[in-house]
Amino acid sequence: MVVVNRMKQLVYLLVGLNILSHQKADSSMNEEESMCIIESGGDNSICRGELQVLYPELGNAACIVIPKCHQFQRRLSEEWGKPHIKFPEAKEDMIYVLIMVDPDAPSRSNPKFRYWRHWLVTNIHGRDLLDGNIKGTVLSEYRPPTPPSGTGYHRYQFFLYEQPDDAVIALNEHETKSFGYWNLNSFITRSNLGKPVASTQFMTQNYKD
């Protein structure tokens, strides 16, 4: 009986050690899967000012490469709506214009539809930019980033302008018919927007690539 009991104890010990080793392996695997490396995705010419682009769970996407982990790339394209836009340096009594474009459409190597318009909002109050919940006149509804498969990483750029009191800001007939091949500079010039007070970008690719 003593021998049998000792054998049972040994079996239980071995089983327990095996379970522990699996638990450790699973734990390390989960840690590896949950690892999320955020890389810089901006340059000095675009990442100017403290413009924040805030998405759920991801947080501030300004000047980063959207990582694959946690399905961030897919959720950016398919689940999340427009981001919260925050500008801590906004003047409460100022009115602003926000523009979001993709200069790499349909691809960075062949951007024949450059400055594809993803979002255009005018009459944004400075106090709303301080809170991060912008309201205003939407000239182009938010269109989430959906870079085509096989076209690599696209830059999604955000420009914030102070809106002149006497400015008449509107899309012309040609612009309302197409989001692609938008002459951004022409729009800025005729709207008398000048230089952006802040700008930023993030980079992402098709989540299936």
Contacts in CASP RR format, 6 or more apart in sequence:
PFRMAT RR
TARGET T0000
AUTHOR 0000-0000-0000
METHOD contacts of the structure
MODEL  1
MVVVNRMKQLVYLLVGLNILSHQKADSSMNEEESMCIIESGGDNSICRGE
LQVLYPELGNAACIVIPKCHQFQRRLSEEWGKPHIKFPEAKEDMIYVLIM
VDPDAPSRSNPKFRYWRHWLVTNIHGRDLLDGNIKGTVLSEYRPPTPPSG
TGYHRYQFFLYEQPDDAVIALNEHETKSFGYWNLNSFITRSNLGKPVAST
QFMTQNYKD
33 69 0 8 1.000
34 69 0 8 1.000
35 69 0 8 1.000
36 67 0 8 1.000
36 69 0 8 1.000
36 70 0 8 1.000
37 67 0 8 1.000
37 69 0 8 1.000
38 64 0 8 1.000
38 65 0 8 1.000
38 67 0 8 1.000
39 64 0 8 1.000
39 65 0 8 1.000
39 67 0 8 1.000
40 63 0 8 1.000
40 64 0 8 1.000
40 65 0 8 1.000
41 63 0 8 1.000
41 64 0 8 1.000
41 65 0 8 1.000
41 201 0 8 1.000
41 202 0 8 1.000
41 203 0 8 1.000
42 63 0 8 1.000
42 64 0 8 1.000
42 155 0 8 1.000
42 200 0 8 1.000
42 201 0 8 1.000
42 202 0 8 1.000
42 203 0 8 1.000
46 63 0 8 1.000
46 155 0 8 1.000
46 157 0 8 1.000
46 199 0 8 1.000
46 200 0 8 1.000
46 201 0 8 1.000
47 62 0 8 1.000
47 63 0 8 1.000
47 199 0 8 1.000
47 200 0 8 1.000
47 201 0 8 1.000
48 196 0 8 1.000
48 198 0 8 1.000
48 199 0 8 1.000
48 200 0 8 1.000
49 89 0 8 1.000
49 197 0 8 1.000
49 198 0 8 1.000
49 199 0 8 1.000
49 200 0 8 1.000
50 87 0 8 1.000
50 88 0 8 1.000
50 89 0 8 1.000
50 198 0 8 1.000
51 62 0 8 1.000
51 85 0 8 1.000
51 86 0 8 1.000
51 87 0 8 1.000
51 158 0 8 1.000
51 160 0 8 1.000
51 198 0 8 1.000
51 199 0 8 1.000
51 200 0 8 1.000
52 60 0 8 1.000
52 62 0 8 1.000
52 84 0 8 1.000
52 85 0 8 1.000
52 86 0 8 1.000
52 87 0 8 1.000
52 88 0 8 1.000
52 132 0 8 1.000
52 200 0 8 1.000
53 60 0 8 1.000
53 61 0 8 1.000
53 62 0 8 1.000
53 83 0 8 1.000
53 84 0 8 1.000
53 85 0 8 1.000
53 158 0 8 1.000
53 200 0 8 1.000
53 202 0 8 1.000
54 60 0 8 1.000
54 61 0 8 1.000
54 83 0 8 1.000
54 84 0 8 1.000
54 85 0 8 1.000
54 86 0 8 1.000
54 132 0 8 1.000
55 61 0 8 1.000
55 76 0 8 1.000
55 80 0 8 1.000
55 83 0 8 1.000
56 80 0 8 1.000
57 70 0 8 1.000
57 72 0 8 1.000
57 75 0 8 1.000
58 66 0 8 1.000
58 72 0 8 1.000
58 76 0 8 1.000
61 83 0 8 1.000
61 202 0 8 1.000
62 158 0 8 1.000
62 200 0 8 1.000
62 201 0 8 1.000
62 202 0 8 1.000
63 200 0 8 1.000
63 201 0 8 1.000
63 202 0 8 1.000
64 202 0 8 1.000
64 203 0 8 1.000
65 153 0 8 1.000
65 202 0 8 1.000
65 203 0 8 1.000
65 204 0 8 1.000
66 72 0 8 1.000
66 73 0 8 1.000
66 76 0 8 1.000
66 202 0 8 1.000
66 203 0 8 1.000
66 204 0 8 1.000
67 73 0 8 1.000
68 207 0 8 1.000
71 207 0 8 1.000
73 204 0 8 1.000
73 205 0 8 1.000
73 206 0 8 1.000
73 207 0 8 1.000
74 207 0 8 1.000
76 144 0 8 1.000
76 145 0 8 1.000
76 204 0 8 1.000
77 144 0 8 1.000
77 145 0 8 1.000
77 146 0 8 1.000
77 204 0 8 1.000
77 206 0 8 1.000
77 207 0 8 1.000
78 144 0 8 1.000
80 144 0 8 1.000
81 142 0 8 1.000
81 144 0 8 1.000
82 119 0 8 1.000
82 142 0 8 1.000
84 132 0 8 1.000
84 133 0 8 1.000
84 134 0 8 1.000
85 98 0 8 1.000
85 129 0 8 1.000
85 132 0 8 1.000
85 134 0 8 1.000
85 158 0 8 1.000
85 160 0 8 1.000
86 129 0 8 1.000
86 130 0 8 1.000
86 131 0 8 1.000
86 132 0 8 1.000
87 96 0 8 1.000
87 126 0 8 1.000
87 129 0 8 1.000
87 130 0 8 1.000
87 132 0 8 1.000
87 160 0 8 1.000
87 197 0 8 1.000
87 198 0 8 1.000
88 130 0 8 1.000
89 197 0 8 1.000
89 198 0 8 1.000
90 96 0 8 1.000
90 126 0 8 1.000
90 127 0 8 1.000
90 129 0 8 1.000
90 130 0 8 1.000
91 126 0 8 1.000
92 125 0 8 1.000
92 126 0 8 1.000
92 127 0 8 1.000
92 130 0 8 1.000
93 126 0 8 1.000
94 125 0 8 1.000
94 126 0 8 1.000
94 162 0 8 1.000
94 163 0 8 1.000
95 123 0 8 1.000
95 124 0 8 1.000
95 125 0 8 1.000
95 126 0 8 1.000
95 162 0 8 1.000
95 163 0 8 1.000
95 165 0 8 1.000
96 124 0 8 1.000
96 125 0 8 1.000
96 126 0 8 1.000
96 129 0 8 1.000
96 160 0 8 1.000
96 161 0 8 1.000
96 162 0 8 1.000
96 163 0 8 1.000
96 197 0 8 1.000
97 120 0 8 1.000
97 121 0 8 1.000
97 122 0 8 1.000
97 124 0 8 1.000
97 160 0 8 1.000
97 161 0 8 1.000
97 162 0 8 1.000
97 163 0 8 1.000
97 169 0 8 1.000
97 191 0 8 1.000
97 193 0 8 1.000
98 119 0 8 1.000
98 120 0 8 1.000
98 121 0 8 1.000
98 124 0 8 1.000
98 134 0 8 1.000
98 158 0 8 1.000
98 159 0 8 1.000
98 160 0 8 1.000
98 161 0 8 1.000
99 117 0 8 1.000
99 119 0 8 1.000
99 120 0 8 1.000
99 158 0 8 1.000
99 159 0 8 1.000
99 160 0 8 1.000
99 161 0 8 1.000
99 184 0 8 1.000
100 117 0 8 1.000
100 118 0 8 1.000
100 119 0 8 1.000
100 120 0 8 1.000
100 142 0 8 1.000
100 156 0 8 1.000
100 157 0 8 1.000
100 158 0 8 1.000
100 159 0 8 1.000
101 115 0 8 1.000
101 116 0 8 1.000
101 117 0 8 1.000
101 118 0 8 1.000
101 156 0 8 1.000
101 157 0 8 1.000
101 159 0 8 1.000
101 182 0 8 1.000
101 184 0 8 1.000
102 114 0 8 1.000
102 115 0 8 1.000
102 116 0 8 1.000
102 118 0 8 1.000
102 145 0 8 1.000
102 147 0 8 1.000
102 154 0 8 1.000
102 155 0 8 1.000
102 156 0 8 1.000
102 157 0 8 1.000
103 111 0 8 1.000
103 114 0 8 1.000
103 115 0 8 1.000
103 116 0 8 1.000
103 155 0 8 1.000
103 157 0 8 1.000
104 111 0 8 1.000
104 114 0 8 1.000
104 147 0 8 1.000
104 151 0 8 1.000
104 153 0 8 1.000
104 154 0 8 1.000
104 155 0 8 1.000
105 111 0 8 1.000
105 112 0 8 1.000
105 113 0 8 1.000
105 114 0 8 1.000
105 115 0 8 1.000
105 116 0 8 1.000
105 154 0 8 1.000
105 180 0 8 1.000
106 112 0 8 1.000
106 113 0 8 1.000
106 148 0 8 1.000
106 151 0 8 1.000
107 148 0 8 1.000
107 150 0 8 1.000
107 151 0 8 1.000
107 152 0 8 1.000
107 154 0 8 1.000
108 151 0 8 1.000
108 152 0 8 1.000
108 153 0 8 1.000
108 154 0 8 1.000
108 155 0 8 1.000
112 181 0 8 1.000
113 180 0 8 1.000
113 181 0 8 1.000
114 181 0 8 1.000
114 182 0 8 1.000
115 180 0 8 1.000
115 181 0 8 1.000
115 182 0 8 1.000
115 183 0 8 1.000
115 184 0 8 1.000
116 179 0 8 1.000
116 180 0 8 1.000
116 181 0 8 1.000
116 182 0 8 1.000
117 140 0 8 1.000
117 143 0 8 1.000
117 175 0 8 1.000
117 179 0 8 1.000
117 180 0 8 1.000
117 182 0 8 1.000
118 140 0 8 1.000
118 142 0 8 1.000
118 143 0 8 1.000
118 144 0 8 1.000
118 145 0 8 1.000
118 156 0 8 1.000
118 179 0 8 1.000
119 140 0 8 1.000
119 141 0 8 1.000
119 142 0 8 1.000
119 143 0 8 1.000
120 138 0 8 1.000
120 139 0 8 1.000
120 140 0 8 1.000
120 171 0 8 1.000
121 134 0 8 1.000
121 136 0 8 1.000
121 137 0 8 1.000
121 138 0 8 1.000
121 139 0 8 1.000
122 136 0 8 1.000
122 137 0 8 1.000
122 139 0 8 1.000
122 163 0 8 1.000
122 169 0 8 1.000
123 136 0 8 1.000
123 137 0 8 1.000
123 163 0 8 1.000
124 134 0 8 1.000
124 135 0 8 1.000
124 136 0 8 1.000
124 163 0 8 1.000
125 135 0 8 1.000
125 136 0 8 1.000
128 134 0 8 1.000
128 135 0 8 1.000
128 136 0 8 1.000
129 160 0 8 1.000
139 169 0 8 1.000
139 170 0 8 1.000
139 171 0 8 1.000
140 171 0 8 1.000
140 179 0 8 1.000
143 179 0 8 1.000
145 154 0 8 1.000
145 156 0 8 1.000
145 204 0 8 1.000
146 206 0 8 1.000
147 153 0 8 1.000
147 154 0 8 1.000
147 204 0 8 1.000
147 205 0 8 1.000
147 206 0 8 1.000
148 206 0 8 1.000
149 206 0 8 1.000
149 208 0 8 1.000
149 209 0 8 1.000
150 205 0 8 1.000
150 206 0 8 1.000
150 209 0 8 1.000
151 205 0 8 1.000
151 206 0 8 1.000
152 205 0 8 1.000
152 206 0 8 1.000
152 209 0 8 1.000
153 203 0 8 1.000
153 204 0 8 1.000
153 205 0 8 1.000
154 203 0 8 1.000
154 204 0 8 1.000
154 205 0 8 1.000
155 201 0 8 1.000
155 202 0 8 1.000
155 203 0 8 1.000
156 201 0 8 1.000
156 202 0 8 1.000
156 203 0 8 1.000
156 204 0 8 1.000
157 199 0 8 1.000
157 200 0 8 1.000
157 201 0 8 1.000
158 199 0 8 1.000
158 200 0 8 1.000
158 201 0 8 1.000
159 196 0 8 1.000
159 199 0 8 1.000
160 196 0 8 1.000
160 197 0 8 1.000
160 198 0 8 1.000
160 199 0 8 1.000
161 188 0 8 1.000
161 193 0 8 1.000
161 194 0 8 1.000
161 195 0 8 1.000
161 196 0 8 1.000
161 197 0 8 1.000
162 193 0 8 1.000
162 197 0 8 1.000
163 169 0 8 1.000
163 193 0 8 1.000
164 192 0 8 1.000
164 193 0 8 1.000
166 192 0 8 1.000
167 191 0 8 1.000
167 192 0 8 1.000
167 193 0 8 1.000
168 191 0 8 1.000
169 191 0 8 1.000
169 193 0 8 1.000
171 187 0 8 1.000
175 182 0 8 1.000
175 187 0 8 1.000
188 194 0 8 1.000
END
